[in-house]
Amino acid sequence: MSRVSCPVASSRIMSAEEAVQFIRPGDNVGMSGFTGAGYPKAVPSALAARARAAHQAGEDFRIGLWTGASTAPQADGVLADAHAISTRLPYNSDPILRRQINAGEVDYVDAHLSHSAQQMWFGFYGPLDVAVIEVTAILPDGLLVPSSSVGNNKTWLDQADKVILEVNHWQPREFEGFHDIYGGTALPPYRRPLELTEPMQRIGEPYLKVDPAKIVAVVETDAPDEGAAFSAPDHVSRAIAGHALDFLRGEVGAGRMPPELLPLQSGVGNVANAVLQGLDGSEFTSLVAYTEVLQDSMLTLLDSGTLRAASTASFGLSREGMQRFRSGIDGYKGRILMRSEEISNHPEIIRRLGIIAMNGLIEADIYGNVNSTHIMGSSVMNGIGGSGDFARNAYLNFFLTPSTAKNGAISTIVPMVSHVDHTEHDVHVIVTEFGLADLRGLSPRERAEQVIANCAHPDFRPRLRDYFERAYAARPDARHTPHLLDEALSWHQRYLDTGSM
C-alpha cells in the first residue's frame, strides 16, 4: 500500500538526486534526526555526491546543517566526508565532522536543545532555506505521520521556504498515534503557559503539518535507522548505578520523594543506561520517564512493567532494541509518547514535573563545576545537548562518571575544569564508582571535601587534597572558593605534555 496518498505530494515524487537540485550552495538546511533515529536516508548521500562534483569543478558547495541533535554516518558522516558542511547546530557526534570542527573547518554552534528551535524562530540563526524531513507516511489530507524521532521537525517544516520529504517504508506504519505534536507556541510577548501537568498528557496532535505549496520533492526510501550501540554494564558502571540507586532510596526514606520516584530523564550513554538497568528488579515500580531519548534500558523497563510509560523526543535504540519495539509495537502504543524537543526539553515543564535527571560528564572539579563538552579545554567532543535543560531545572540531578579515563592517565575529578558547561550552582550530585557527593546546600569548601573524599580515584585524592589545602592557606582573604591560579589547570597541561595527569 502506498505511503504517499496525498495527491499534491504524490505528484512530486522523485529520486534523491533530483530532489537535491532544490538545495543551493550556501543554503541553511534543516534535517530531521535525533540520536541516530529519524534522519533522512537518501538525500544526504545525494547531496554529498553533488558537493563532491562541485568541488571537483572548482566550485564551493557547502550548506549550513541544522538538526534536532546528532544523526548518523549516513547523514552527518557522508556530508562531512564530502566537505559539504559550513555550519552545524545544535549537536553533533560524528567523528569525521568532529575532526573538521576542531580543525576550524566547520563552524559549530553548540546550543541547548531547548533553545535551538525557538532561537531559529526568533531569527538568531538567519533564514531556513530547505527542510529535509523523514516521515512514515503522507496521508490523503496532507498530514504527516512522524517517524522514530521528532526533534525540531515541526519548526523546520513551519519555517523553511522549501520542503523535501523522505517517506521511509522501513519505519513501521503503526507509528501513527505515537506522537504528540504541540502547535501552540508563539513569539514573545504572546507566549502562554504550557498546560502540561502529567508526563503522558497529550497537548497536541498525532501529526506533523506542512503547507503543501512548500513541498518541492518527495523521496521514497526503505532503509533502517543506524541505531545506538551500548556495551553491557561493567563493574564500574554497575558500581555507579548502585550508588545512585542507594541515594534514591535515601531520598524516599527521608520523605523527599514518593516511592514511585519522580519522572526520570536519562542522557545517552553506557553509565546512565546502567542506572536504568539497575532499576529493573528493584523495589521501585510504576515509574514514568520524561526524557529526550528512549534507550534499550527503558524498553526493558517497559517490558518488565517497572516503567509504566515514557515520554520522549526520539528513540536511541540499538538495532536489536528497534526490532524488539517493532515486533511488539501494539503493546507500546499509549505507553510511549513522542514529542518535539522544544517540549521534551522545555524548562517550564521540567521544573513543574520535578524531573530526576541523570547525565554524564567529561570532568568535574572539586567545587562541583562540570565540563560536559570539551577535551582539555579546547577540543569539543559532542556538545551540551539537553543536559543543561534538565540539570538547571530538575528537581534532582545526577552527573555520573568513572573516576578516571585513558586507563588511569586522566582523573575526571580535577582542581578546576578546563571548560564549564554546568556551574556549581546547577549541580546536585556527582557520582563515580567510589561513591557520591551530595552537594545540595553546601558551601564551596564543603563541596570540595565531599568530592575529594567520595568521588576521586584513590590515586588522585592526596594530590587533590594537597591542592585544596595549599590554596586555602595561600590567601587568608580569599577562602570562599580557594584556587592557586598558576596551578589550577596544571593537571591538564601535564597530560598534554606527558600523556598523564
matplotlib code that plots the C-alpha trace (Angstrom):
import matplotlib.pyplot as plt

x = [0.0, 1.3, 2.7, 2.0, -1.7, -1.8, -2.3, -0.1, 2.7, 2.4, 2.8, 6.2, 7.8, 11.3, 14.7, 17.0, 19.4, 16.6, 15.5, 18.9, 18.8, 16.5, 19.3, 21.7, 25.3, 25.1, 21.6, 20.7, 19.2, 17.1, 17.2, 15.3, 17.2, 18.0, 20.5, 20.7, 16.9, 14.6, 17.2, 16.8, 18.4, 18.8, 19.0, 22.3, 24.2, 22.9, 23.7, 27.2, 27.7, 26.6, 29.0, 31.9, 31.2, 31.1, 34.4, 36.0, 34.8, 36.5, 33.2, 32.4, 29.4, 28.7, 25.5, 24.5, 23.2, 20.6, 19.0, 17.3, 20.6, 23.1, 22.2, 24.3, 27.2, 24.6, 23.8, 26.4, 29.1, 28.6, 28.2, 31.3, 33.3, 32.3, 33.3, 29.7, 29.1, 30.0, 28.0, 26.5, 24.0, 22.8, 24.6, 27.0, 28.6, 30.0, 33.8, 34.6, 32.6, 34.1, 37.6, 36.6, 35.0, 38.1, 40.3, 38.4, 36.9, 33.3, 31.7, 29.8, 27.0, 26.7, 23.3, 20.9, 18.4, 15.5, 16.9, 17.6, 14.1, 13.0, 16.2, 15.9, 12.3, 13.5, 15.7, 19.0, 20.4, 19.2, 16.7, 16.0, 16.0, 15.2, 13.8, 14.6, 12.3, 11.8, 8.2, 6.5, 3.6, 1.8, -2.0, -4.6, -5.3, -1.5, -0.9, 2.4, 2.9, 6.2, 8.9, 11.3, 12.3, 10.6, 13.4, 12.9, 10.9, 7.8, 9.8, 11.8, 8.6, 6.9, 9.9, 11.6, 11.0, 11.1, 10.4, 11.8, 10.0, 11.6, 8.9, 10.7, 8.8, 11.1, 9.5, 6.5, 3.2, 1.8, 3.7, 0.5, -0.8, 2.5, 3.2, 2.0, 3.0, 2.2, 1.5, 0.6, 3.9, 4.2, 6.8, 7.2, 5.3, 2.4, 3.5, 1.2, 1.9, 2.2, -0.6, 1.2, 1.0, 1.4, 4.3, 1.9, -0.6, -1.4, -1.4, -1.1, -1.9, -0.5, 0.7, 3.2, 1.8, 3.2, 1.9, 1.6, 2.8, 6.2, 6.7, 9.2, 10.1, 9.1, 11.6, 10.6, 13.1, 13.3, 16.3, 16.8, 17.9, 21.6, 20.7, 22.7, 25.2, 25.6, 28.1, 26.9, 27.4, 30.9, 31.8, 32.5, 29.1, 27.3, 29.0, 28.0, 24.4, 24.4, 25.4, 22.8, 20.0, 21.0, 20.8, 17.3, 16.3, 17.6, 15.5, 12.4, 13.2, 13.7, 10.2, 11.7, 10.4, 7.4, 8.0, 7.4, 10.0, 9.6, 9.8, 13.1, 15.4, 18.5, 21.2, 22.6, 25.5, 26.5, 26.7, 23.2, 21.9, 23.4, 21.5, 18.2, 19.0, 19.6, 16.0, 14.7, 14.1, 14.5, 11.7, 10.9, 7.8, 5.2, 7.9, 7.5, 10.1, 10.0, 13.1, 14.6, 15.9, 14.4, 17.2, 17.2, 17.1, 13.9, 12.4, 13.4, 11.8, 8.6, 8.6, 9.0, 6.4, 8.9, 8.3, 4.7, 5.2, 7.7, 7.6, 10.5, 11.6, 13.4, 14.4, 18.0, 17.6, 20.1, 19.1, 18.1, 16.1, 14.3, 13.5, 12.0, 10.0, 8.7, 7.7, 5.7, 4.6, 0.9, 1.7, 3.8, 1.1, -0.2, 2.9, 5.4, 4.7, 6.9, 7.2, 9.1, 12.3, 11.1, 8.5, 10.6, 13.3, 11.2, 12.4, 8.9, 7.7, 10.9, 10.6, 6.8, 7.0, 10.0, 12.3, 15.2, 17.9, 20.9, 23.7, 27.3, 30.3, 33.9, 35.2, 34.1, 36.2, 36.4, 33.8, 31.2, 31.6, 31.0, 32.5, 30.3, 31.7, 35.4, 38.6, 41.4, 39.6, 39.6, 38.5, 34.8, 33.6, 29.9, 28.1, 25.9, 22.7, 19.9, 21.9, 21.7, 18.0, 17.4, 20.2, 19.3, 15.5, 15.4, 14.1, 17.3, 20.2, 23.0, 26.2, 27.7, 31.2, 34.0, 36.7, 39.4, 39.8, 42.5, 43.4, 44.0, 46.1, 43.3, 41.4, 37.8, 37.9, 40.3, 41.2, 39.4, 37.5, 39.1, 35.7, 32.4, 29.0, 27.2, 28.3, 28.5, 25.1, 23.3, 25.0, 23.3, 25.0, 28.3, 28.7, 31.7, 32.4, 33.9, 30.9, 28.9, 29.0, 25.6, 26.4, 23.0, 23.2, 26.9, 29.5, 32.3, 34.7, 32.3, 31.7, 35.5, 35.7, 32.8, 34.0, 37.6, 36.7, 33.9, 34.3, 38.0, 40.1, 42.3, 45.4, 44.5, 42.9, 46.2, 47.1, 43.6, 43.6, 47.1, 45.9, 42.9, 44.8, 47.6, 45.0, 43.1, 46.3, 47.7, 45.1, 43.6, 41.3, 40.1, 38.9, 35.4, 36.5, 40.2, 42.4, 46.0, 45.7, 49.1, 48.3, 44.6, 44.9, 48.4, 46.9, 45.6, 48.9, 50.8, 48.6, 49.2, 53.0, 53.4, 50.3, 49.3, 47.9]
y = [0.0, 3.5, 5.6, 8.7, 9.2, 13.0, 14.0, 17.0, 15.1, 12.1, 14.4, 15.4, 12.0, 11.9, 10.5, 11.9, 13.0, 15.1, 16.4, 17.8, 20.2, 22.3, 22.8, 25.6, 26.3, 28.4, 27.3, 26.6, 23.1, 21.8, 18.0, 15.6, 13.3, 12.9, 10.4, 8.1, 7.9, 9.5, 11.1, 11.3, 8.2, 9.1, 12.9, 13.4, 10.9, 12.5, 16.0, 14.8, 13.5, 16.8, 18.7, 16.4, 17.1, 20.8, 20.7, 18.8, 21.5, 24.1, 25.4, 25.8, 23.8, 23.8, 24.2, 25.1, 22.0, 22.2, 19.1, 18.0, 16.5, 14.0, 12.0, 9.1, 8.3, 8.2, 11.9, 13.9, 11.5, 11.4, 15.2, 15.8, 13.4, 15.4, 18.7, 19.8, 21.5, 25.1, 25.4, 22.8, 23.1, 22.2, 18.9, 16.5, 13.1, 12.2, 11.6, 13.0, 16.1, 16.4, 16.5, 19.2, 21.3, 21.0, 21.8, 25.1, 23.9, 23.9, 26.5, 24.7, 26.3, 24.1, 25.0, 23.8, 21.6, 23.6, 26.7, 25.5, 25.7, 28.9, 30.8, 29.8, 31.1, 34.3, 34.9, 34.4, 31.9, 33.5, 32.1, 28.4, 27.7, 24.0, 21.4, 17.7, 15.6, 11.9, 10.8, 7.4, 8.4, 11.3, 11.0, 12.0, 15.3, 16.1, 15.3, 13.7, 10.6, 11.2, 8.6, 7.5, 11.0, 14.3, 16.7, 20.1, 18.8, 20.9, 24.1, 23.2, 22.4, 25.7, 28.0, 26.5, 28.1, 24.7, 21.2, 17.8, 14.8, 11.4, 8.7, 5.7, 2.4, 0.8, 2.9, 1.0, 2.2, 1.6, 4.7, 6.6, 7.7, 7.5, 11.3, 14.4, 17.5, 20.8, 23.7, 26.4, 28.1, 31.8, 34.5, 36.8, 38.7, 36.5, 33.3, 31.4, 28.8, 25.2, 23.3, 20.0, 18.7, 14.9, 13.2, 11.4, 14.1, 15.0, 18.7, 18.5, 16.3, 12.9, 14.5, 17.0, 19.6, 21.3, 23.8, 21.6, 24.6, 24.3, 20.7, 20.6, 16.9, 13.6, 10.8, 7.2, 5.1, 1.8, 1.9, 1.3, 3.8, 3.4, 2.5, 3.2, 0.6, 0.1, -2.0, -4.4, -2.7, -3.4, -3.4, 0.4, 1.4, -1.1, 0.5, 3.9, 2.7, 1.1, 4.4, 6.3, 3.8, 3.8, 7.6, 7.5, 5.0, 7.5, 10.3, 8.2, 7.3, 10.9, 11.8, 14.0, 11.7, 9.3, 5.5, 5.5, 8.3, 11.3, 11.3, 10.1, 11.6, 9.8, 11.1, 8.8, 6.6, 3.3, 4.6, 6.2, 3.1, 1.0, 3.1, 2.5, -1.3, -1.3, -0.1, -3.4, -5.9, -3.2, -2.2, 0.8, 0.2, 2.1, 4.5, 7.0, 8.7, 12.2, 12.3, 13.2, 9.8, 6.4, 3.8, 0.0, 0.0, 2.0, -0.5, -3.3, -1.5, -1.1, -4.8, -5.8, -3.3, -1.4, 1.6, 2.2, 4.9, 7.1, 10.5, 11.2, 13.2, 10.3, 6.7, 5.9, 2.1, -0.4, -2.4, -5.2, -2.8, -1.4, -4.9, -5.6, -2.4, -3.2, -6.8, -5.6, -2.2, -2.5, -3.1, 0.1, 2.4, 4.6, 3.8, 5.6, 9.2, 11.2, 15.0, 17.9, 18.6, 22.1, 20.3, 17.4, 19.8, 22.7, 24.3, 25.2, 21.6, 20.0, 22.2, 21.6, 17.8, 17.6, 15.5, 13.3, 14.0, 11.7, 12.7, 12.0, 14.3, 14.6, 16.1, 17.8, 20.0, 19.9, 22.7, 21.0, 22.7, 20.3, 20.1, 18.0, 19.1, 19.7, 17.7, 19.5, 22.8, 23.3, 20.3, 19.7, 16.2, 16.2, 19.1, 20.1, 18.5, 18.5, 18.1, 21.8, 22.0, 19.2, 19.9, 23.5, 22.8, 19.3, 18.5, 16.4, 16.0, 13.4, 13.7, 10.2, 9.3, 6.8, 8.4, 8.1, 7.9, 6.7, 3.7, 5.9, 8.6, 11.2, 12.0, 13.1, 15.0, 17.9, 21.1, 23.3, 22.2, 23.2, 24.2, 25.0, 23.8, 23.4, 25.7, 24.6, 26.4, 23.8, 20.5, 18.5, 15.1, 13.8, 10.0, 7.8, 4.2, 5.1, 7.0, 10.1, 13.7, 15.3, 19.0, 20.4, 23.1, 23.0, 25.9, 25.5, 24.4, 21.7, 20.6, 20.2, 17.9, 15.7, 15.5, 14.6, 12.1, 10.3, 10.7, 11.0, 7.9, 7.0, 7.5, 11.2, 12.0, 13.0, 15.5, 17.0, 17.4, 18.9, 21.4, 22.4, 22.8, 24.9, 27.1, 27.6, 28.6, 30.8, 33.6, 34.2, 36.8, 34.5, 31.3, 31.1, 29.2, 28.9, 28.4, 28.6, 30.2, 29.2, 25.5, 25.3, 23.9, 22.3, 18.8, 19.3, 20.8, 17.9, 15.5, 17.3, 17.4, 13.8, 11.8, 11.5, 13.9]
z = [0.0, -0.9, 1.9, -0.1, -0.6, -0.8, -4.4, -4.2, -2.6, -4.9, -7.9, -6.6, -6.0, -7.5, -6.9, -4.2, -7.0, -8.5, -5.1, -4.1, -7.1, -4.9, -2.4, -3.4, -2.2, 1.0, 1.9, 5.5, 5.6, 8.5, 8.6, 10.8, 13.0, 16.7, 18.1, 15.1, 14.6, 12.1, 9.9, 6.1, 4.5, 0.8, 0.4, 2.4, 0.2, -3.0, -1.6, -0.7, -4.3, -5.7, -3.4, -4.5, -8.1, -7.5, -5.6, -8.5, -10.8, -8.6, -7.1, -3.4, -2.3, 1.4, 3.5, 7.0, 8.6, 11.4, 13.0, 16.2, 17.6, 16.3, 13.2, 11.8, 9.5, 6.6, 7.2, 9.2, 8.2, 4.4, 4.2, 6.4, 4.3, 1.2, 2.9, 2.3, 5.7, 6.6, 9.9, 12.2, 15.0, 17.7, 18.4, 16.7, 17.5, 14.1, 14.3, 10.8, 11.5, 15.0, 13.4, 11.0, 13.8, 15.9, 12.9, 12.4, 9.0, 10.2, 12.5, 15.3, 17.3, 20.4, 21.7, 24.4, 22.7, 24.2, 22.6, 19.0, 17.6, 19.3, 18.6, 14.9, 15.0, 16.7, 13.7, 15.6, 13.0, 9.8, 7.3, 6.9, 3.1, 3.0, 5.3, 4.7, 6.9, 7.2, 7.8, 7.9, 5.6, 4.0, 4.5, 1.9, 3.6, 3.7, 7.3, 8.0, 10.2, 12.0, 12.2, 15.0, 16.1, 16.3, 17.3, 15.6, 12.7, 13.4, 13.5, 10.4, 8.5, 9.6, 8.9, 5.8, 2.4, 0.7, 2.0, 0.9, 2.5, 2.7, 3.2, 4.7, 4.3, 6.8, 9.6, 10.9, 9.6, 13.1, 14.2, 13.6, 17.0, 18.9, 18.6, 20.3, 18.2, 20.0, 17.8, 20.2, 20.8, 19.9, 19.9, 22.9, 24.2, 23.1, 24.7, 27.1, 29.8, 28.6, 30.2, 30.6, 34.1, 33.7, 31.7, 29.4, 28.9, 25.3, 24.4, 20.6, 17.7, 16.4, 13.1, 11.7, 9.3, 6.3, 3.7, 0.6, -1.6, 0.1, -0.8, -3.7, -3.6, -2.1, -2.0, -1.1, 0.9, 2.7, 5.0, 8.7, 11.4, 12.3, 15.9, 19.0, 20.3, 24.1, 25.9, 28.7, 32.1, 33.5, 37.2, 37.1, 35.7, 38.0, 41.0, 39.8, 39.3, 42.8, 44.5, 42.6, 43.5, 47.1, 47.1, 45.7, 48.4, 50.9, 49.3, 49.5, 53.1, 54.0, 52.6, 49.8, 47.0, 46.6, 46.5, 42.7, 42.4, 40.2, 36.3, 35.0, 32.4, 31.2, 28.9, 26.3, 27.4, 29.0, 32.5, 32.5, 30.8, 33.6, 36.2, 34.4, 34.2, 37.9, 38.5, 36.9, 39.7, 42.4, 44.8, 42.5, 40.4, 38.4, 37.2, 34.4, 32.2, 30.8, 28.7, 25.3, 24.2, 24.8, 25.1, 25.2, 29.0, 29.1, 26.7, 29.0, 31.9, 29.9, 29.1, 32.7, 33.9, 36.1, 33.9, 33.1, 30.4, 28.8, 27.0, 24.7, 21.6, 19.9, 20.0, 20.8, 20.4, 19.2, 16.2, 18.5, 20.6, 17.5, 16.4, 19.8, 19.5, 16.0, 17.0, 20.0, 18.7, 19.5, 23.2, 23.4, 21.9, 24.7, 26.8, 24.6, 23.6, 21.2, 21.3, 19.8, 21.7, 22.4, 24.6, 25.9, 27.0, 28.0, 31.3, 32.4, 32.1, 33.5, 36.6, 37.0, 36.7, 39.1, 36.9, 38.2, 35.6, 35.0, 32.7, 32.0, 32.1, 30.9, 34.1, 37.3, 39.6, 43.4, 43.8, 41.6, 38.2, 35.3, 31.8, 29.5, 26.1, 25.8, 26.0, 27.6, 27.4, 23.6, 21.6, 21.5, 21.9, 21.1, 22.7, 25.6, 24.1, 26.6, 29.8, 30.6, 30.0, 32.6, 35.1, 35.8, 36.0, 37.5, 41.0, 41.4, 39.1, 38.9, 37.0, 36.5, 35.5, 36.1, 38.2, 35.6, 31.8, 29.4, 31.6, 34.6, 32.9, 33.4, 36.6, 35.9, 39.2, 38.8, 40.7, 38.1, 35.0, 31.7, 30.3, 32.2, 30.9, 34.3, 37.0, 40.7, 41.2, 38.9, 40.1, 42.8, 43.0, 41.4, 41.3, 40.5, 41.1, 44.5, 45.9, 45.5, 46.7, 47.6, 47.0, 47.9, 50.5, 50.8, 50.6, 48.1, 50.8, 52.0, 48.4, 47.9, 50.9, 49.7, 46.1, 47.0, 49.7, 47.9, 44.1, 43.3, 42.5, 45.4, 43.3, 42.8, 46.2, 48.0, 45.3, 45.2, 48.9, 48.8, 46.2, 48.2, 51.5, 49.9, 48.0, 51.3, 53.1, 50.4, 50.6, 54.0, 52.4, 49.6, 51.2, 49.8, 46.6, 47.1, 44.0, 43.0, 39.6, 38.5, 39.2, 38.6, 35.1, 35.6, 35.6, 32.1, 30.9, 32.4, 30.4, 27.2, 27.8, 29.2, 28.4, 32.1, 34.7]

ax = plt.figure().add_subplot(projection="3d")
ax.plot(x, y, z, "-o")
ax.set_aspect("equal")
plt.show()
